[in-house]
Amino acid sequence: MENKRNAKHEKRVKKLAVACALCAVIISVSTYAWFIGMKTVNVSGFDVEIAATEGLYLSLNGEDWDYTVKINEENVTTAGYDGNTNSWGGEGLIPMSTVGKINTGSSRLTMYEKGSFTASPGGYRIMASEVENTGLTEANGYVAFDLFIKNLSGNEYYTNLDLKNEEAIYLTPESKVIVSDAGADADKTGIENSVRVAFAQIGRVIATTGADAEDDDYEEQITKITGISCAGGGIVTSICTRDAQIWEPNDTAHVDNAINWYSTACKKRTGADITKPGSFGAACDPIVNGTAYPTYAVSGVIDETDQVDNYDGTAYNGWTNSISPTAAKGKLVAVDTFTDTEKNKKGVERPEFMRLAPNSITKVRVYIYLEGQDVDNYDFASLGKQISVNFGFTKERFDGEDVGHTGPELPDDVQSVREADYTATGAVTNIVPNTVSFDANVFSVPRDVLEFTFEDDGTAKKATYQTPTVAEPDGKWTIENVVEGP
């Protein structure tokens, strides 16, 4: 019996290892880009699926925990908790700009959009206003939703905010943003190179919150999870003093059309008056496909007196008066994004993506948007495109290649499953859905299946999955006879 359980555990671990943390996003777009065109990106075809490896559990409502959650336009509010402020972008995605600061009053990401944008003799003059998203709802123009992450490693919970007592989380190497084949001229515009995903950690509580609550205070316990805010206090540790971690996919990719637009529009800047041709000179230094360039993002309100050009910065037109090392009104900041270049590093060179405290539930506000200050944004960047975004997280720093693994490889395309022990009295038949299988007194159940039915020797049965707790981190299946009648 012990050998059998060990074998089952080994099989479960292998399947979990194959089911690495992937988030799939599909964006159907029919639009243009950033401050220049200021048109919108249709998000009607947008889907998000997030999965986590063993030890991390996910939830959209703070109550139902699993390795995988799904969110899309249809369930963006219903999948969340009562009173959530999830948003699917309204009419579409409007290119934004942010340096990752969190508004501690509203517990939301501080973002900026175009106030005005007009051609200068050597680029484009920017005027930017702060997005009004501090009220009861998020603004339109980007996708935002709450994701709760339960980290069950360790027994100690640290109430103080200190990176030294937290655990590293890595972005999976498979994470990517591409234009799907469904888009016309899919390989020519490069809109995928301007996508950003920001993860704003709002706060955390101990992982046992709500796990063992009695019926009379269960809802109150769940509310403590969903109600996590920057204000902190009580059982909540606020994390809003940290900037959001921003993932920049395709940091070295630049399509020919984007390069040509930049080469035509950008001129070296030598004077403060942005309206005078004499303030600009020769062509800017070229950008080259395969090389990463910084994003000088909007860090504060910019008006006409600030005289900021969108190509300001050492890497582009050479003008640095508009650049600040920290967020400030009228300034651009070179954002320290987490790039694909970093994601693709191997072994000990692989950097962490973010950190989570052990034995905790962390509320993360996720934003998906177009960064208007990306050098790959230009007027024709997203004509009729469909963008596919895949990302995920893991605690594993190394893969088999990193450590020179020469043993057996994991098979491809193994679906992540849970296993449910069940001692049958007779033949097990009529399993619904048919993706569930039964062999040697063990059901193998895909992780997106939370309930299934079957017959044991003719008796109807129903199996229901109960979400993980600290006491039972693998969750638990309950199997009962199906009782018919009133």
C-alpha positions in Angstrom: 0.0 0.0 0.0 2.8 2.4 0.9 4.6 1.7 -2.4 1.4 2.3 -4.3 0.9 5.7 -2.6 4.5 6.7 -3.3 4.1 5.8 -6.9 0.9 7.8 -7.1 2.6 10.8 -5.5 5.5 10.6 -7.9 3.0 10.5 -10.8 1.2 13.5 -9.4 4.4 15.5 -9.0 5.4 14.7 -12.6 2.1 15.8 -14.0 2.2 19.0 -12.0 5.7 19.7 -13.2 4.5 19.5 -16.8 1.5 21.7 -16.0 3.7 24.8 -15.5 2.1 28.1 -14.7 0.7 29.5 -17.9 -1.7 32.3 -18.4 -3.3 32.5 -21.9 -4.7 35.8 -23.1 -6.3 36.4 -26.5 -6.9 40.0 -27.6 -8.7 40.7 -30.8 -7.7 44.1 -32.0 -8.8 46.4 -34.8 -7.0 49.6 -34.0 -4.0 51.8 -34.0 -1.5 52.6 -31.2 -0.6 55.0 -28.5 -0.6 58.7 -28.1 -0.1 59.2 -31.8 -3.3 57.7 -33.2 -5.2 57.3 -29.9 -7.6 54.7 -31.3 -8.8 51.7 -29.3 -8.1 48.0 -29.2 -11.2 45.7 -29.1 -10.9 43.2 -26.3 -14.0 41.1 -27.1 -11.9 38.0 -27.8 -9.8 38.3 -24.6 -9.3 35.3 -22.4 -7.1 34.8 -19.3 -6.2 31.4 -17.8 -3.8 31.3 -15.0 -2.2 28.2 -13.4 0.3 27.7 -10.7 2.6 24.9 -9.7 2.4 22.9 -6.4 2.5 25.1 -3.3 0.7 28.1 -4.9 -3.1 28.3 -5.1 -5.1 30.8 -7.0 -8.5 32.4 -6.5 -10.6 35.2 -8.1 -12.9 35.6 -5.1 -10.8 34.8 -2.1 -12.9 31.7 -1.3 -12.5 29.1 -4.0 -8.9 27.9 -4.4 -7.3 25.9 -7.2 -4.2 25.5 -9.2 -6.0 27.1 -12.2 -8.4 30.0 -12.6 -10.1 31.4 -15.7 -11.4 34.9 -16.4 -12.8 36.5 -19.5 -15.2 39.2 -20.7 -18.2 37.1 -19.8 -17.2 36.3 -16.2 -14.9 39.2 -15.4 -17.2 40.4 -12.6 -19.2 37.2 -11.8 -16.0 35.1 -11.2 -14.8 37.7 -8.7 -16.1 38.5 -5.2 -19.2 40.7 -4.4 -18.2 44.3 -4.9 -15.2 43.6 -7.0 -14.0 46.4 -9.4 -12.7 44.1 -12.2 -12.8 45.7 -15.6 -12.5 44.4 -19.2 -11.5 47.7 -20.8 -14.9 49.1 -21.9 -14.8 49.9 -25.6 -11.3 48.7 -26.0 -7.6 49.2 -25.0 -6.4 52.8 -25.0 -2.6 53.0 -24.8 -1.5 54.1 -21.4 1.8 54.8 -19.6 2.8 54.0 -16.0 5.9 53.6 -13.9 4.2 51.2 -11.6 3.3 53.5 -8.7 0.3 52.4 -6.6 -2.2 55.0 -5.4 -2.5 54.1 -1.7 -5.8 55.8 -1.3 -7.6 53.8 -4.0 -5.4 50.6 -4.0 -5.0 51.0 -7.8 -2.2 51.5 -10.3 -1.5 55.1 -11.2 -1.7 55.4 -14.9 -1.5 58.3 -17.5 -3.2 58.8 -20.8 -3.0 61.4 -23.6 -4.1 64.9 -22.8 -2.8 66.2 -26.1 -0.4 64.9 -28.7 0.9 66.8 -31.7 3.9 66.6 -34.1 7.0 68.5 -33.1 9.9 69.3 -35.6 11.7 66.2 -34.2 9.0 63.9 -32.8 5.8 64.4 -30.9 4.9 66.8 -28.0 3.3 65.0 -25.1 0.7 66.4 -22.8 -0.6 63.7 -20.4 -3.3 63.5 -17.7 -3.8 61.0 -14.9 -6.3 58.4 -15.5 -9.4 58.9 -13.3 -9.5 55.5 -11.7 -9.7 56.3 -8.0 -13.5 56.2 -7.8 -15.9 53.2 -7.4 -14.8 51.7 -10.7 -11.7 51.4 -12.9 -11.4 53.6 -16.0 -11.9 52.2 -19.5 -9.0 51.5 -21.7 -7.2 48.6 -20.0 -8.0 45.3 -18.3 -7.8 45.0 -14.5 -8.7 42.3 -12.1 -8.0 41.0 -8.6 -6.0 37.8 -8.2 -5.5 36.1 -4.9 -2.4 33.9 -4.4 -2.1 31.5 -1.5 1.4 30.4 -0.7 1.3 27.4 1.7 5.0 26.8 2.1 6.3 27.3 5.7 4.3 27.6 8.9 5.5 31.1 10.0 3.6 34.2 8.9 5.5 37.4 8.9 3.5 40.5 9.6 6.3 42.9 8.7 7.0 43.8 5.0 10.5 42.6 4.3 11.9 41.0 1.2 14.3 38.9 3.2 11.6 36.7 4.7 9.8 36.2 1.4 10.2 33.6 -1.3 11.2 34.1 -4.9 8.7 33.6 -7.7 9.9 33.2 -11.3 8.3 33.9 -14.7 8.1 30.7 -16.7 10.3 30.6 -19.8 7.3 29.7 -21.9 5.7 33.1 -21.2 5.3 35.1 -24.5 3.3 37.6 -26.4 2.8 37.1 -30.1 0.4 38.1 -32.9 -1.7 35.1 -33.8 -2.1 33.9 -37.4 -5.7 35.1 -37.4 -4.6 38.7 -37.8 -4.1 40.1 -41.3 -0.4 40.9 -42.0 0.2 39.5 -38.6 4.0 39.7 -38.8 4.3 43.3 -40.0 3.0 45.8 -37.4 4.6 44.8 -34.1 1.7 45.8 -31.7 2.6 42.8 -29.6 5.9 44.5 -28.7 4.0 47.2 -26.8 2.0 45.0 -24.5 2.7 45.2 -20.8 1.3 43.2 -17.8 1.6 44.8 -14.4 1.3 43.0 -11.1 0.5 45.3 -8.2 0.7 43.6 -4.8 -1.8 45.3 -2.6 -1.5 43.4 0.7 -1.6 40.1 2.4 -3.0 38.1 5.4 -2.1 34.8 7.0 -3.1 31.8 4.8 -5.4 30.3 7.5 -7.8 33.3 7.1 -11.2 31.8 6.4 -9.9 28.2 6.4 -11.4 27.1 9.7 -14.1 29.7 10.2 -17.4 28.6 11.6 -20.6 29.2 9.6 -21.5 32.3 11.6 -18.3 34.2 10.8 -17.2 32.5 7.5 -18.4 35.4 5.3 -16.7 37.9 7.6 -13.4 35.9 7.2 -13.7 35.9 3.4 -14.4 39.6 3.5 -11.1 40.1 5.3 -9.4 38.5 2.3 -11.3 40.3 -0.5 -11.2 43.6 1.5 -7.4 43.7 1.6 -6.3 47.3 0.7 -3.3 49.6 0.9 -4.6 50.9 4.2 -3.5 47.7 5.9 -4.1 47.5 9.7 -5.6 44.7 11.7 -4.6 41.4 10.1 -3.6 43.0 6.8 0.0 43.7 5.9 0.0 46.5 3.2 2.4 46.1 0.2 1.5 49.2 -1.7 4.8 50.9 -0.9 6.4 48.6 -3.5 6.1 49.5 -7.2 4.1 47.0 -9.4 6.2 44.5 -11.2 5.8 45.2 -14.9 6.5 42.5 -17.5 7.8 43.7 -20.8 7.6 41.0 -23.5 9.6 41.1 -26.7 12.0 43.8 -25.4 14.5 43.2 -28.2 11.9 42.8 -31.1 11.3 45.7 -33.4 9.6 45.2 -36.8 10.8 47.1 -39.9 7.7 49.4 -40.0 8.3 50.6 -36.4 12.0 51.2 -37.1 11.2 53.1 -40.3 8.6 55.3 -38.4 11.1 56.1 -35.7 13.9 56.8 -38.2 11.7 59.3 -40.1 10.2 61.1 -37.1 13.0 61.2 -34.5 15.5 64.1 -34.6 18.3 64.9 -32.1 17.0 67.5 -29.6 19.3 70.4 -28.6 16.9 73.1 -27.4 14.2 73.6 -24.8 11.5 75.2 -27.0 9.8 72.1 -28.5 8.0 74.2 -31.2 11.2 75.5 -32.9 12.9 73.6 -35.7 16.2 74.9 -34.4 15.7 72.8 -31.2 16.2 69.7 -33.3 19.1 68.6 -35.5 20.3 65.4 -37.2 18.5 62.1 -37.2 18.4 60.2 -33.9 20.7 57.2 -33.4 19.1 54.1 -35.1 17.2 51.4 -33.3 18.1 47.8 -34.4 16.0 44.7 -34.2 17.4 42.3 -31.7 18.5 45.1 -29.3 16.6 46.2 -26.2 15.9 49.9 -25.6 14.5 51.6 -22.5 10.9 52.8 -22.0 10.8 56.4 -20.8 7.3 56.1 -19.3 5.1 59.0 -18.1 5.5 59.4 -14.4 3.4 62.5 -13.7 1.0 64.9 -15.2 2.6 66.7 -18.2 1.3 70.0 -19.5 2.4 72.4 -22.3 4.9 74.2 -20.0 6.9 71.0 -19.5 7.8 70.8 -23.2 8.2 67.0 -23.2 8.8 65.1 -26.5 8.0 61.4 -26.7 11.5 60.7 -28.0 13.2 62.4 -25.1 15.9 60.4 -23.4 19.5 59.4 -23.8 18.6 56.3 -25.9 16.7 58.3 -28.5 17.0 62.1 -29.1 19.6 62.6 -26.4 17.5 65.2 -24.5 17.6 64.5 -20.7 15.9 67.6 -19.2 12.6 65.7 -19.4 14.0 62.6 -17.6 13.9 62.0 -13.9 15.3 59.1 -11.8 12.1 59.1 -9.8 8.5 59.8 -10.5 7.7 63.5 -10.8 5.2 65.9 -12.5 6.2 66.7 -16.0 8.8 64.0 -16.2 9.6 60.7 -17.9 11.2 57.8 -16.0 13.2 54.9 -17.5 11.1 52.1 -16.1 12.9 49.0 -14.7 10.6 46.5 -16.3 11.1 42.7 -16.2 12.0 41.8 -19.7 12.0 38.7 -21.8 15.8 39.0 -21.9 15.8 38.5 -18.1 13.2 35.8 -18.4 15.3 33.8 -20.8 18.4 33.7 -18.7 19.5 30.3 -17.5 20.7 28.7 -14.3 21.9 31.0 -11.5 21.7 34.0 -13.9 17.9 33.7 -13.9 16.4 36.6 -11.9 13.3 36.4 -9.7 10.1 38.0 -10.9 8.5 38.9 -7.6 8.4 37.7 -4.0 5.6 36.2 -1.8 5.6 35.7 1.9 5.2 32.1 3.2 1.9 31.0 4.7 0.1 33.9 3.2 -2.7 35.1 1.0 -1.7 38.0 -1.2 -4.1 40.2 -3.2 -2.6 41.2 -6.5 -4.2 43.7 -8.9 -3.3 42.6 -12.4 -3.3 45.2 -15.3 -2.9 44.4 -19.0 -2.4 47.4 -21.2 -0.5 48.9 -24.1 2.5 51.1 -23.1 2.3 54.2 -25.2 5.8 55.2 -24.6 7.2 52.0 -26.0 9.4 52.8 -29.1 7.4 50.2 -31.1 4.2 52.2 -30.8 3.3 54.1 -34.0 0.2 54.9 -36.1 -0.1 51.7 -38.0 0.9 49.3 -35.3 -2.3 47.3 -34.8 -4.4 47.2 -37.9 -6.7 44.2 -37.6 -4.5 42.2 -35.2 -5.2 39.4 -32.7 -2.7 39.2 -29.9 -2.0 36.1 -27.9 -0.4 36.5 -24.4 0.9 33.5 -22.4 2.5 33.9 -19.0 2.8 32.1 -15.7 4.7 31.6 -12.5 6.8 29.0 -10.8 8.9 28.6 -7.7 11.5 26.6 -9.7 14.6 28.5 -10.6 16.2 25.7 -12.6 15.0 23.4 -15.3 16.6 20.1 -16.5 19.0 21.7 -18.8 20.3 24.1 -16.1 21.5 21.2 -13.9 22.6 18.8 -16.7 19.7 16.4 -16.0 20.2 13.2 -18.1 17.5 11.0 -16.6 14.1 10.3 -18.2 12.2 13.3 -19.7 8.6 14.1 -18.8 6.2 13.3 -21.6 4.7 16.2 -23.7 1.1 17.3 -23.5 0.3 15.6 -20.1 -2.8 17.2 -18.8 -2.6 18.3 -15.2 -4.9 16.1 -13.0 -6.0 15.6 -9.5 -6.4 12.0 -8.1 -9.3 10.8 -6.0 -9.0 7.5 -4.1 -12.2 5.5 -4.3 -12.8 1.8 -3.4 -15.4 0.5 -5.9 -17.8 -2.2 -4.9 -18.5 -3.2 -8.5 -18.0 -1.9 -12.1 -17.5 1.8 -12.4 -19.5 3.1 -15.4 -21.1 6.1 -17.0 -18.5 8.6 -15.8 -19.5 12.2 -16.7 -17.5 14.1 -18.0 -15.6 11.5 -20.0 -12.3 13.3 -19.3 -12.4 11.7 -15.9 -10.9 8.2 -15.9 -10.9 5.4 -13.3 -8.3 2.7 -12.7 -7.1 0.6 -9.7 -9.4 2.4 -7.3 -8.2 5.9 -8.3 -10.0 8.5 -10.3 -7.8 10.8 -12.5 -9.6 14.2 -12.8 -8.5 17.2 -14.9 -7.9 20.2 -12.7 -10.7 22.2 -14.3 -13.3 19.6 -13.3 -14.6 20.3 -9.8 -17.5 17.8 -9.9 -18.2 14.5 -11.7 -20.8 11.7 -11.6 -20.6 8.0 -12.2 -22.2 4.7 -11.3 -20.7 2.0 -9.0 -22.4 -1.3 -9.6 -25.5 0.6 -10.8 -25.6 3.1 -7.9 -25.4 6.7 -9.0 -22.6 8.7 -7.3 -21.5 12.3 -7.3 -17.9 13.5 -6.5 -17.3 17.1 -5.4 -13.9 18.7 -4.9 -13.3 20.8 -1.8 -10.7 23.5 -2.1 -7.3 23.3 -0.4 -6.7 24.4 3.2 -3.6 24.6 5.3 -4.7 21.4 7.0 -5.3 19.7 3.7 -3.1 21.5 1.1 -4.0 19.0 -1.7 -7.7 19.6 -1.3 -10.2 16.8 -0.7 -12.8 14.9 -2.8 -16.2 13.9 -1.2 -18.1 11.1 -2.9 -21.8 10.6 -2.1 -24.8 8.6 -3.4 -27.1 10.6 -5.6 -30.4 10.9 -3.8 -33.4 11.4 -6.1 -36.7 12.9 -5.3 -37.8 16.1 -3.4 
